[in-house]
Amino acid sequence: MDVARPPVSRKLVSKPFMCAIIRSVLYLIFCQWAMTTSYFTINHFMDPRQLRPRAD
């Protein structure tokens, strides 16, 4: 009975560990997306002629 307990505790420990990894990966992806989106919007508002050169 005592030999069967370690795998259960490993599963209980690995589940929050996997959740933390997934959460950190999603956070990094969200940070990258927010940075690129803000970068493009800043470029668009500062110099719209870059995206639409034929507007003039």
Residue pairs with C-beta under 8 A, 6 or more apart in sequence:
43 50
43 51
44 50
44 51
48 55
49 55
49 56
